[in-house]
C-alpha cells in the first residue's frame, strides 16, 4: 500500500480513484465493513481504493483539550488498512492553511482536479471546508456537476453496524477489554519503537521496554497483563501505561516487562496487546514499595495469562 504524505506529494499518477474520507480511528469492524466494500467497488471500476485521513485530526488542532483519546496512530491505521487491501493512504496535514480551504476548493481542486475521484464514500455527517459549511448534500450536487458518485458509509454497509470508536473508548474506560476486542475484531494494542529509559527497572530485576505515547491523550491508564509481539513472536508480560508518578515522570509512556525475555529491544518496533487490567497507576512513597507492588503485579499478570 502506498502512503502519500501531504497534498504536495500528489502526482498525475494518483489521479483516478475510489475514495473514502474519515478518521478511521481504531479501524474497527464497522470501518472494516465499509472499507471492504470500498475495495470491492474500486476493483469493479478498475481504480485504486484510496483512504484520506488528516493529521492531526481537526479537533486536535482547534480544541485539543476536548479531543478524544486516540485509539490508533497513523502507523496503526496504515497496518490495518494494508491488511484490508486498500491501495493508497493519503495523509493530509491538517493546519490552519488547509482549514481555510473553501468547501468548493476542497471538492474542485483536491477531489476532482488532483485526485480524479470517481466514487466517494463518506459519513452522512461529514463536514468540510472553511467554517465546515460543506456537507453531504453539497457533495452530492457537486458530484453530479463534476461527474463523481457519492455514497454514505451507512448505505455502504451490508448490515446495521452500531460499532463506533466512541463505544470502544467507553469499553476501554470501563476496563472491558473483551468488549473492545469484539468491536475491534482484535485485541486493543499500543505499538511503537522501544526507546532508552532511565533503566531503574533492571536494578530490581524488572527490565522494561519503553515506548513513548505520541498522542494528545492515551485511551487507557494503569497496569495491565499483556501479550507483546516482537517481530513474529508473542510473549506474555506486564505493562504500565501512564506518567510514572513514583519517579516523577513527565511524559506519558508505556513500560512493558516481558517475562523470561533477555533480548536487547532498543530501536525495535513492538506491539503490546492489553488483555486484562490489574490496577490503576498510583504513586508510592518509595521505590521499594513500588518494587513490591511490581512483584505482585507480575504474579497477577501471569495468573491472568495462564503462564508460569
Secondary structure as UniProt FT lines:
FT   STRAND          2..5
FT   HELIX           7..9
FT   HELIX           12..14
FT   STRAND          17..21
FT   TURN            25..26
FT   HELIX           29..45
FT   STRAND          48..55
FT   HELIX           58..62
FT   TURN            64..66
FT   HELIX           74..83
FT   TURN            84..85
FT   STRAND          88..93
FT   HELIX           96..99
FT   HELIX           103..105
FT   HELIX           106..114
FT   STRAND          117..122
FT   TURN            124..125
FT   HELIX           130..132
FT   HELIX           136..146
FT   STRAND          149..152
FT   TURN            153..156
FT   HELIX           165..173
FT   TURN            174..175
FT   HELIX           177..184
FT   STRAND          189..193
FT   HELIX           201..204
FT   STRAND          209..212
FT   STRAND          222..230
FT   TURN            231..232
FT   STRAND          233..242
FT   HELIX           245..247
FT   STRAND          253..258
FT   TURN            259..260
FT   TURN            266..267
FT   STRAND          269..279
FT   HELIX           287..305
//
